[in-house]
Each structure stands twice: as structure tokens, then as C-alpha cells.
Amino acid sequence: MQRKDIEQALDEFGLKGTLQGASTGTRWLNTGGAILESYSPINGELLGSIKQAAESDYEKVTTLAAEAFNLWRTMPAPHRGDIVRQIGNELRRYKEPLGKLVSYEMGKILQEGLGEVQEMIDICDYTLGISRQLYGLTMHSERPEHRMYEQYHPLGIVGVISAFNFPVAVWSWNTMIALVCGDVCIWKPSKKVPLSAIACQKIIAPVLARNNVPEGVISLIVCDRKVGELLISDKRIPLVSVTGSTRVGKRVAAIVGERLGRTILELGGNNAIIITPDADLKMAVQAVLFGAVGTAGQRCTTTRRLIIHESIYDKMKTSLLHAYKQVRIGNPLDSDTLMGPLIDKDAVKDYLNAIEQVKKEGGKILCGGNVPEGKEYASGCYVTPVIAEVNNDYEIVQHETFAPILYLIKYKTFDEAIAIQNAVPQGLSSSVFSNNVRETEKFLSHSGSDCGIANVNIGTSGAEIGGAFGGEKETGGGRESGSDAWKAYMRRQTNTINYGTKLPLAQGIKFQVE
């Protein structure tokens, strides 16, 4: 990667100099917070500086968002959907530079950066259709000459708190759906990837301007934790969507719940793939490799546990060790690179600590486990992917380590495999590789996987936007993206209409007045 390549991407979005950390749509505030610097984990170079939003800036943004909601919600949903369609078209124009910027700032390989922007485009296309399908239900009343139905109304301001591993896509999952539902959004991106968020705001600004969208409908605040606390505790924000660790999610849920607000929680994952004797092992190895090594193990859907039948355990292990030898680690912008760096040196420390803990608990490291040296790895954020033999009940295995560490676990019976799969606190994504229909159907049954996502003959990563995305247990229980996830961004209202001339009461109650 050449410095000129970075400069070109930064120039594309006007990200030179010290940037302002708060926007209300097309207008940037003269923010008063401390300077935040963004460094690339690829080479450790400074990418840009942002003057963060202060408490007063937050108040300006939120006050304007509340005012904008009163206007935005009156616009017909299909018209709101058309604006989202235009945002999708603008993202198409900037797919390559935005994908590069995501790769520069976060460290994922370029194809994943481009894929993340494609997710944004896809959710815009999907949401355009949703804008004409915000449907309710009709019900039969027990009272004569009465009609009952339910409808959905906008909630208000939606706070979106996103994580570093998907700098832009998760924001779009929430924001585009919230917009067609009639809500307005305030985005607090991760402080580790602020430039990607600012670039998104700059991309959509022309769409907002030519459609006369009120300031405050789509806002951005880059801020420190103290200002972020204001968003979480603000009673003007009825819904807060959080993507992050289980620890963070529990804290946010407690604060928002105390004020009887709503949360959408997309938290940690400890995802497993079960490999049965009837599996296509070639397909399985490919899925495991992408699931465990993709994004350097920094996806919430990363494959972290591999539960293998004892009869094929050695064969699968040998195939995986061979496959891992072919993983090229390095500059994520090179087309032959399969794994880039971790987000920062703190993530490297977590990786090394997890490996030490595996050894202390009796596990065996089969490959990887070191931090490569050399000019290409000068940032100190690169690691080698690990395969380790463990028991599922190891304490370290019960926790999510956001790094490319894959645990191999042996099983005897399929029931045992499912029990191992479910015997962790998290419940996001899961998978089974088998051509035995009885095994696959049991895996998908009520006595099978307890995760929000359960796949057959594909890996744990790579969810499509058409399905509801989310998990159970300590993953938080939230749902984003497809299916009827839009309902979380709206309030349900039941309506009863009496078109007769009498007033019968429900349940046949008599309440006569002379």
C-alpha cells in the first residue's frame, strides 16, 4: 500500500485536515470536543483527525432531531423509501473509494471492504420495498358492528451505536429501515473508525439536500464516552441499537431499561460448526477457513468452535492445518491476501492472553500463535491464525475472543454435538455440515441449535440482508435487517371502530345507566 493510495481515498471524501465530529445531515457543527486521531492498523500511519462532539454539540443535534421527526414522520413512507433508494444509488457511485477507506481504517481485506458497502446498497434496495409494506393486521371483533385492526407508527429518534468491525454496514441496516419507518437517526460510530462514518455522512448529504430533507433526520456524532452516555440515558431517544460486546450491551440495556426505553442488542458470538461423518469435508474446510480467518476473526459471526465427530477428527484436523498454511497474512489491499491485521495493539494483547489461557487450561496449540515481524508488519497489529485442541468447558472457550482463534472439539454422538454447541452463554450463529437429513432436521428443530441463526452446509458467517439478523442468550435477542425486523423501529397500535348505533361492551359486560 502506497501513501498516495491513502491520500486519494481521503481526498475523495474531503477528509484532510481536522474534521468536525458532528453533522445534522448537510450541515457540520463547529464542535468543541477533544481531538481524536484515527490510525490505520495496516501500517500504523495517521489517517486523519477529528474534533469530537462536546455535550453542547450533542444537545444541538438531539434537539434538531426531535424537531425533524415531527416533519419526517408526516412524509408518506413510499416517499421516504425513494430517498433511501437515492442513497443506495449514491453508495453505488462511491463503492470503490468507500470500500478502500473501510479497508484502510479497519484493516479488513479489500474484498470485504467492498462487500460491506455492497451490503449497504442491498439494504437500501431491500428497504425501498419495505416502505410499501409496513403492514398491520385486521381482526374480527366479538362485538356486533365493530371492526378491529392494528397499525404501526414511527417511534421517534433512534440512536445507533456501531462497532469497529463493520464501520458502515451495520449503521445502514438500522438507519435505512428506521428512515422508511418514519424515524430519525443519530449515529455514534466506533472511535476506532470515525473517518468511514464521516465519509458516509458526506456521501448522503447531496441526496438530503436535493430532496429538502430536514436537518436532523440523519445525524452523526463522533464523541467520547461521556457524551455517548448522554445518548444512552436520553429519554427523547426511545430506541437505542447497539452492536458490540456483551459487557457493553448489558450496561446499555440496564441504562435504557431504567428509563423504559427499548434496545436492539447485537452482542457477542461464540459460534460453532458441527462436522458429522456424513459431511462434505471439502465444503466444510472452505467454510471453516472463511468463518474463522475472515476479517481476522473480528466478526460477531466468526467461527470460533469446530465440533468434529471422532471418526473424522484426524482427517479434518489435517485438512485444516494444510489449509491454514496457505493463508497469506499482510496488506489487506493486495488481492492475494486472505487476512489483514487486528484493529489495534490492544486486540493483539487479547489474542496473546487467550493463547496463554488455552495452554494453562490444558489445551494444545496446533498452529499459529505468534506476532509476525518485519517491515510489512510494522504496525504491530498482525497475528497468525490459531488452531487449538480444547475442551468446550474451558473458561477461555466459554468467552468470545475477537481474534482468529479456532477451537477443535471432539464428539461421539450427534446429541452430544448439539449439547456442546449450545453449552456456551452466547447464541448468535451456528452451522452443521451433514448430508444426513435426520441430523440436519434435528439441528434445526426445537431441540437443536439454540442460536438466532442456524445454517446447514454453509458456515456461520455471511448472513444475507433478507433474513432477520441476531441471536439469543448473551447475544442480546435483537434483530436487524430483513424479515419483519422493521417492527422493532415502530410502535404498534390496536384500533377498534364502532360503526353501529349501540355500545356493546367486550366480554358481554352489562353496564347500564338510566
N, C-alpha and C positions, 0 to 999 in steps of 0.2 A: 504494500500500500504506500503510495506516494503522498506527501503533504499536499500537493496540488489537487489530488483527488478529493481530499477532505475540504479544501478551500472551495472547490467547485460546488460541492453539496451544500456547504454553508452559505455560499453566495446565492444559490438558487432560492433560498428562503429568507435571505436578508438577516442572517444570524451572526453577523460580525459586530464587534464592539460589545458594550454592556447593554444587555436587553432588559426590558421591563417584564416583571413577573406577574402581571395581571391584565386580563383583557375581558371586555364585556361583549365581544363579538367582532366589531370592526375597529373599536377604539381601545387603545392601550393606555393604562393608567400610569402616572408618574409615581411608581411605587417607592415606598420608604423603608423597606427591609434590608437585611444584610445581604452581601454579595454571595452568591452560590456559584461555584465553578464546576463545570462538567468535563471529566477526563475520559478518554477512550480507553477501555480495558485492552484494546488491541496493542497499543504501543505506549500507553501512559501519557500521551500528549493532551494538552489542554485544548478542548474543542470550543468552549465559549463560557461567558459569564452572564449571570442573571441577577438583577436586583430584585430580591424576593418581595412578595406582598407583605405589608405590615397589617396590624389589626385594623387600622383605619381603612386600608385598601379593601380588606375583606368585607367590612361593613358597607362600603360603597357598592361592591359587586353584588352582595346579597340583597341590599335594598333595591337595586335596579332589577335584579332577577325577579323579586316579588312583584314589582310593578309590571314587568314584561309578561309575567304569567297571566295577568288579567286580560291582556290583549291576545297573547298567543293561543290561549285555550278557546277563544271565540272563532278562530280560523277553522274552516271545515277540515276534517282530518285528511281527505284526499289532497287538499292544497298543501297541507304540511308535508304529506308524503312526496309531493312533487319537488319541494325544496330539498328533501333528503335525496331524491333522485339526482338532482343537480349537484349535490355534494359528492355523490358517488362518481359522477362524470368528471368532476374536478380532481378527485383522487386518481382516476384513470390517467389523467394528464401528468400527474406527478408521481406515479407509481415507482418509477426507477429511482429518482433522486430521494424520495422519502424512504424507500426500501434501503438505499445505501446509508442514509443517515441513521436509520434504526440499527443497521449493522455496525456502523462506526461507533455509535454511542453505547449500545448494549453488548455487542460482541458476538451476536449470533451470525451464522454464515449468511451470505448474501441471498441465497435462495429462500432462506427462512425469513429474512427481512422483507423480500418481495412478496412472499406468501402472506405475511402479516398484513401488508397493505391490500392484498387481494381479498383477505377476509373482510376488511373494511368496505371494499367495493361490493362484495357479496351481501353484506348485511344491509347496505343501502338498497340494493335491488330487492332483497327479501322484504325489507320494511316498507318499501313502496306498496307492495301487495297487502301487507298488514293494514295499511292506512285505510283500506276499503273493507276491512273485515274485523273491525272492533265490535264484535257481535255480543249480544246478550241472549237470553232465553225467554220463552213465553211459557207460562204455567197455567193450568186450569184452576180456577178458584172454586172453593166449596160453597161459595155464596152465589145465589142467582143474580144474573145481570151484572157480574163483576168480571174484570179481566186483570190478570197479573202478568208482569214481566220484570226482567231485570236489565239494567244497563250499566255501562262503565263510564266514569268521569275522570278527568285528569286529577292527579294528586296535588301538584304544585312544583316546588323546587326539588330536584333530585341531585344529591351530592354523589359524585363518582370519584372514588379513591382507587387509583390503579397502581399496579406493581411494576417493577423494573423489567420483568422478563418478557412482558408483552407491552412495550411502551405506548402503542397506539391502538391495537386491535380491540382490547377489552373496553377501552373508552368508547369505541364506536358501537360495540354490542349494546352497551347501556344507553348511550346518548341518542342514537338514531331511533331506537324503539321508543324511548321516552319522548322524543320530539313528536312523533306521529300520534302518540297518546295524548298530546296537548300539554306535556310538562316542559319545564325549562331546566337546564342543567348547569351545575358548577363542577368543574373538573379540577381535582387536586392530583396531579401526576406524581410519580415517584421522584424524589430529589436526585436519584441516580441517573435519570434520563430526561431531564427537563427540556432539552433542545428539540427532541422529537415532538413533544407536546406543543411547544411554541410553533413549530413548523405546521402542525395540523391546524392550529388556530389561524395561521396566515393563509393556508390553502382554502379554508372555508369562508374567509372574510369576504371575498368578491361575491360569492353566492348570497350571503346575507345582505350585502349592500344592494345588489340589483333586485332583490325581492322585498326590499324595505322591511326586513325582519327587525323587530325592535331590539335595541341594545339590551343585553341581559338574558336573551334566550339561550345562548351558548357562551358560557363564561369559563375563564381559566384563572386559577391562582397557583402560582409556584410559591410555596411558603414553607416555613419551618414548622416544627411540631406544635408549638404554642398556638400559632394561627390555625393550624389544622384542627386543634381541639375545639375551636370556635365552631367550625362546620359540624363537627360530630354532635355537639351539645345544643345547637341552634334549633329552637322549636319551630322556626319558619321553614325548616327543611324536613318534610315528613318522611322522606325515604333516603337512606344512605346505602349505596352499593360499594362494598369493599372487596378488593382482591388482595390477598396477602397471606401471611402465616396464620395459623390457628391462634397463636398467642395474641396477635394484633386483633384478629376478628372477635375473640372473646371480650376483649376490652371495649371495642367499639360497640358490640352488641349490648353490653351492660350499660353504657352511657346513653345510647339511643333508646334502649328499652326503658330506662328510668324515666324518660320523658314520653313514653308510649309512642315512640316513633317506630318506623319499620326499617328493616335491614335486608339486603340481599348479600349473603356471605359466600364468597368463593375462596375457600381457605386451603389448607394443606392436603396433600395426597400422599398415599403410601401404596402405590398401585402395583398390582401383581398380574402376571400371566401364568396360567396353568398349562403345562405341556403334557399331554396324555400320550400313551403308546400309539394311539390312532392318529396322531398329528402329522401334518406335512412339515417335516423338520426344516426343509429349505425355506419355506414361507415363514416358519416360526423364527428362524435365525435372523432373517431380514427385519421382521417386526421388532424383535428384541433389540437389535442393533440400533435402529432408528429411535425406538422408545427410550432406550437407556442412555444413548450418546447424543441424540439430537438436542440442540440448544444447550449443550454441555451439561445435560441433566438438570436444567433450570426451568423445566415446565412443571406445572402442578399435576400434569398427567404423565410425567416421566415414569417409565417402567423401573421400579426400584427392587421388586422381588420377583424371582423366577422360580415357580413351584413345579418341579420336574419329577415324573414317575421314575421310580428306582430302576426300572428295566431299560430306560433310555437315558439315564442320567449321565453316564460317562460319555456317550456318543454326543449328546447335546453340549456338554461342557467342552469337549474337544472342538466341536464346530464353532462354538462361540469364541474360544481362545484364538482360533485361526482367524476368525472374522475381525476380532479386536486388533490383531496385528496389522490389519490393512487400514485402520483408522488414521488418517493424516490429521495431525493437530497443527494449527498455525493460523496464518492470516485468513480470517473468515471471508475475505473478498476474493481469494483465489478459488477458482472453480473446482479444484481437486481437494479442497479442504473439507473435511466432514465435521470437525469440531473446533470451535474457536475458544476464547478464554472464558473464565468465570467473570462475573460482573466486577469484582474488586478483590483486594487482598484479604479482606475480612472473610469473604466466601472461601478463599483458599485455606484460611485457618480452620474454618468449619470442616472442610474436606479432610484436612490432615488429622484433626481431632477425632473425626468419625472413624478413620482408618485405625488410629491407635486404640479406640474403644473396641472396635471389632477384634483386634488382637488380644486385648485384655480379657474379653469375654470368651475367648477360646476359638474364635473364627480364624479362617485361613485365607490370606490374600493370594489369589491365583495369578493376577497380573495387574499392572498399573500401580498407582500409589505414590508417584513422585511428582515434583515440580520441575519441568524441563528448564534447562539453562541455555543461554546463547542469545545472540543479538535479536533473533526473531521473537524471543520470548521475554524481552527486556522489561515489559510491564509488570512481570511477576504474577500475572493472573492466569497463566496456563497451567493445566494439570493433565495427567494421563488417566484415562478411564479405568475404573477398577472393577474386577470381578472377584467376589469373595464367597467362600462357603461358610454358611452360618446356620444357626437355629432361629426359627421365627420368634422365639420368646426372648432373644437377646434384647436388652434395653435399647441399644442403638438401632436395632432393626424396627422397633416399635415407633421410632421417630422419623420424621422426614428430614433428610439432609439434602439441601439444594445443591447437588453436585452429581457427577457421573459415577455413582457407585451402585453396582448391581449385586444383589444378594441371591445366591443359589441355595435352594431348599429342596430336600428330597421328600417324596411322599410314597405311600403304599397303595392306598385306596382313594377313589375319587371323592368320597365323602370326607376323607381326611384332608384332601387338597382344598376343598371348599372351606372347611373349617379353618385351615391355615390362612387362606385368602382373607377370610372375614375377621381373623383374630388380631386386628390392629385397631387403634382408635379412629383412623381416618376411613373415609368411604367414598372416594371420588370415582376413579376409573378402574376397570378390571377387564380381563380377557381370558378366553380359553382357546387353545388350539387343539382341535379334535375333529375327526370325520365320523365320529360315533354320535348319531342323532340323540341317543338316550343321554349321553353325557352333556351335549350342548343344550338340550332342552332343560335338563335338571339345573344346569348352571344359570339359566335364565328364569327359572321358576322362583316361587316364593321361598323355597328352601335353598336357593342357590346364592349367587353373589348379592351382598348387601350394599353394593355401590350404586351411585346415581347413574353410572354408565357401565354397561356390561356388553362386551363385544365377543363375537365368535369369529375366529380365524382372521382377525386383524389385531393390531396392537392396542395399547392403552392411549396413545397419542393420536392427534389428528381428527378431532371431532368436527363434524360438519355444522354449519351455522343453522341448518334447517331443524335440528333437534335441540331440545332444551338442554343446556349445559349446566352441570352442577352435581353436588354429591351430598352424602348423608353423614351422620355422626359428627366428628370434629371437622369435617369439610364444610359444615355450616348449614346445609339444607337449602341453599339458594338456587335459583335457576335463572339463567340468562339466555339470550339469543333466540332460538326458534321455538316451535310448537306454540303453546299458549303462555310462554314466559312473559308476554306483554301485559298480562293481567296484574303482575306484581307492580307495575308502574301506574296503576289506576285504582280508583275506589269503586266498589260495587254498590249499586243501589237497587233495592227492590221496590217496584211501583205497583200499586193496586188502584184500579179505576172502577168506580161505581157509575154505570150508565143507566141505572134504573131510577125509580121514584121512591124506593124504600131503603131502609138502613138495617139490613140483617147483620148480626154480629157473628164473628167466627166461632166455631165450636158450638153453634146453636144457643149461645148465651142470650137470656132474656133480660133486658134492662129497660123497662117501660117507665116513661114519665107521663103523668096525667097532664 
